Amino acid sequence: MLNPTCGRIGDWYPERNIFQILIAINSGPRFALVALQYYLHRNPHSSIPGFLFLVGVLRTLSCGGWVYITSSDDHDAHDVLMIAYIVLNIPWMFGSTACTPVSHVASRRRRRLASYTFFAALVPMVYFFIQHKVHRVPGAYTRYSFFEWSLIFLDVLYDSSAELDFKAADLKITVGTLVGGQSEADKIVASTASGAASPLPPVNEKDAKQAGSKPADAALVLPTAVQPPSVFMRARPAIAFASDVYLSYIFWSVYTALMPTLFYFSVWELGFAGHKLALLATLAPAVLGIPPLWGWAAVREGRAILHGLMLVGLAVYVVPSPLGRLFLVAFASANAVVGATVDWLGGEGKDVVYQAIVAGLGFLVSSLSKHANHTNNPVCLAAPSPSPAPKLHATKPPASTSSHHWLPASLALGALLFSLHALLADASTLIAWSWTGYPIRGPVPAVHGSLTHVAQVLGLGLAACLPNGARGHPLWLAGGAPVRGLGLAAFLMGAIPTVWARAAEAGRGREARTMAVACLVVIVYDVASTFTVAYAFVPGGDIFRERTDLVLISQVALIALAFDWRLPRRVASPTSAAAASLSRAAHYKVQYMLVLLAALSLLSSLWRASWPAVVPRPHREAARIVRAGIWKVHFGIDNEERDSQRRMRDLIKDMELDVVGLLETDLHRIPFGNRDLTRVIAEELGYYVDIGPGTNQHTWGTVLLSKFPILNSTHHLLPSPDGELAPAIEAVLDMFGTEVTVVVSHNGQGKPCPMSLPLRPTLMWSPSQPLDRELQSTELARIMAEADPRPVIFLGYVVTKPLAPRPAPYEIMVADGRVHDIDADDYDRWCEYIFYRGLYRTAYARVSRSTITDTEMQIGQFVVPRRGAGIVDDSQEARYMRAWKEELPVDHWFPMEYYEQNGGMRGHFYHVFGTPLYYKIPEGTQV
């Protein structure tokens, strides 16, 4: 049987060491090959060879990475490096082939043969890998290994074509000469030195007069040493470019903060609150239709003031009031969009393309900063000065003479702005759409987000390198729109220069209305995409129910308006933005920046995947104790409109929870900031994570965190004919060698109805959807009953009164699901419930919410019987033997600091009972 590379060499001595030594020996020639190929292909009129040089370096480093980090060492790091190596081969192989001179026939033929065969072999290799990994087909691993080894040979065959290039170019490298000889370089240096040492010929008066100067001026003809430019002067273009990218990053940070800031009020009002009118702040470009205002905004001073007003939004965290923060962010966003209108649409030709690429780079930096910081965007308060202003029209420019109308271009710009924000603002959003649970069959949001960044880099880099006019060809749309995941990311980023150029060209003289309509399109999409899941909160929202498909189709259709569909195709004017391309110097900076961002993203993923802060492990292994909690966390926004992830982490850590069910957790939406609520808790406390049904499933989200390995998990969409969709996670956990089924559910509720509270009018739930709750409870009962004989823990949001008869959910779930209530005597419950079966319950606690959310945390503590032992006595009398904590071992005690008489902790304390409730374990149990 032939094993793959990592399987044959992985952990065996001395095979692994010999293989790694051979790779180390070849590293020098591989780097030399990259450098020499750049030397042969370099061109003063193209930046592609420089880009390929950086790709070649990263490709070589990633090759060394997956060789030295085997799948046994770190499976995630090995996979990321292997995938990065394969992805980097795309620009390396095709780019090197394109740069090979046409006269080098043999080299081009070998490169084409090797590259085409290489990528063709990927298809069966991936197929057999899936057959082996997912479907467990016997013999598939052997077939997979044939294709993996073929990739190695094809890669070597491709790089060997460089030898043909060196021979055809008659490349010779002289290291030295024979003993006693003198190299040509030595001769050149010697002659130069002797020339420099010889005295200058005298200058006489006659010669000076013939030259038209006086004798006194004769000294002026002497050669003088030219002062080299200072380090600052040489670095000034790079500093200006970095400033542009930074200001673009700040624009995206402020612009994307508006929706989460105002949606806080909708979360607490449970409806379409009046604060939504703050969205209209992004229509501020309409004021540029006034000629004096355009003239002020187009000059350097005006742009600097607009940038400064935009930066005010970074100080929003110091404002204590949520309403005050909303006003500040809306003000900063208005100025940011006005400034962007001038930058994006006010230039001509290369300036427009440059601003489009810079906008894409700033967006990438924003996404990367979130990826490296637990999906939260950290921005600093210091900003460099803006770069020298491009050539803008200080007066209102004349109306466009383009054959394209401004309205389609404006619609395309708005659709692309929304698409970037909704799908790519966080690198893990598209991955969350495809997440299906355990066993893992695809990318993991916390680990593989860098692959999204690599796809974005390739898309934007390809668009920047394409020849004039090629970016707007419909084939670009046809090749990118239908694909999924990484292809969609590359397509959207690559469309930025085309859409920006079309908007600038068609909107010439109408910049204000072009940008205002684009922002209006974004607002419409923001609202429509939110109503696909929040349809129950607004009148008429049902028409948007679960229609994300229509939203996506309309996005692509509007973006398509920016492409040139005319037949026969016309050659664009050389001075138009659609035909313009970046200058050579800008090309270099853009390509270097793209490679840098891709490398930083990969390093960030490798860091988190290779060196986890905490390894998942249960808190009380010796006592076989499990603490399970349920908490509705209100989208990670606390009562003061602050991110609550770290406050949640602190309570979960203090309670030492082994299993946690979190509800209202799907934050991969624009209103919630495209975040991952689990990242901080999972990484800093050490949990396995199942993020539940993806954003495309139109639920509010459900998450399972577990200290125990998740053997299998299934996502359910519970029956919801009338109300909002209800998600559920059914997972099988390995608890001390015993398989235990854990169900986390967020059942649907009623329609909102207005109520008057002491502080402010708001909306409360009314029990108006009994059919939904009955059907959902019946389905959950079926799931728990079919899990028998495995033990079960249910953590859910049910909306029912304790002991309520049918058709209320309580009796259906307890009786039909064959489970026990955590404490049936606790009558003061309405939403959260814990049920169990096949375990010994030893404690039950209710912890107040503080100001984190609107719902308490409930915790159940259980002891898992030894494997095969089962429950000795499951009678009600045995289950309700109440006890003082002193009657149980210390391992069963909850933290003393959370008693209210002790002051509680950070606003949390045991409430309702004032203490956790404790229960004895029946005699004769085997734990």
Buried (B, 14 or more C-beta within 10 A) or exposed (E): EEBBBBBBBBEEEEEBEEBBEEBEEBBEEBBEBBEBBBEBBBEEEBBBBBBBBBBBBBBBBBBBBBBBBBBEEBBBBBBBBBBBBBBBBBBBBBBBBBBBEEEBEEBBEBBBBBBBBBBEBBEBBEBBBBBBBEEEEEEBBBBBBBBBBBBEEBBEBBBBBBEBBBEBBEEEEEEEEEEEEEEEEEEEEEEEEEEEEEEEEEBEEEBBEEEEBEEEEBEEEEEEEEEEEEEEEEEBBBEBBBBBBBBBBBBBBBBBBBBBBBBBBBBBBBBBBEBBEBBEBBBBBBBBBEEEBBBBBBBEEBBBBBBEBBBBBBEBEEBEEBEEBBBBBBBBBBBBBBBBBBBBBBBBBBBBBBBBBBBBBBBBBBBBBBBBEBBBBEBEEEBEEBBEBBEBBBEBBEEBEBEBEBBBBBBBBBBBBBBBBBBBBBBBBBBBBBBBBBEBEEBBBBBBBBBBBBBBBBBBBBBBBBEBBBBBBEEBBEBBBEEEBBBBBBBBBBBBBBBBBBBBBBBBBBBBBBBBBBBBBBBEBBBBBBBBBBBBBBEEBEEBBBBBEEBBEBBBEBBBBBBBEEEEEEEBBEEBBBBBBBEEEBBBBBBBBBBEBBBBBBEBBBEBBBEBEEEBEBBBEEBBBBBBBBBBBBBBBBBEBBBBBEBBBBBBEBBBBBBBBBBBBBBBBBBBBBBBBBBBBBBBBBBBBBBBBBBBBBBBBBBBBBBBEBEEBBBBBBBBEBBBBBBBBBBBBEBBEBBBBBBBBBBBBBBBEEEEEEEEEBBEBEEEBEEBBBBBBBBBBEBBBEBBEBBBBBBBBBBBBBEEEEBBBBBBBBEBBBBBBBBBEBEEBEBBBBBBBBBBBBBBBBBBBBEBBBBBBBBBBBBBBBEEEEBBBEEEEBBEBEBEBEEBEEBBBBBEEBBEEEEBBBEBBBBBEEBBBBBBBBEEBEB
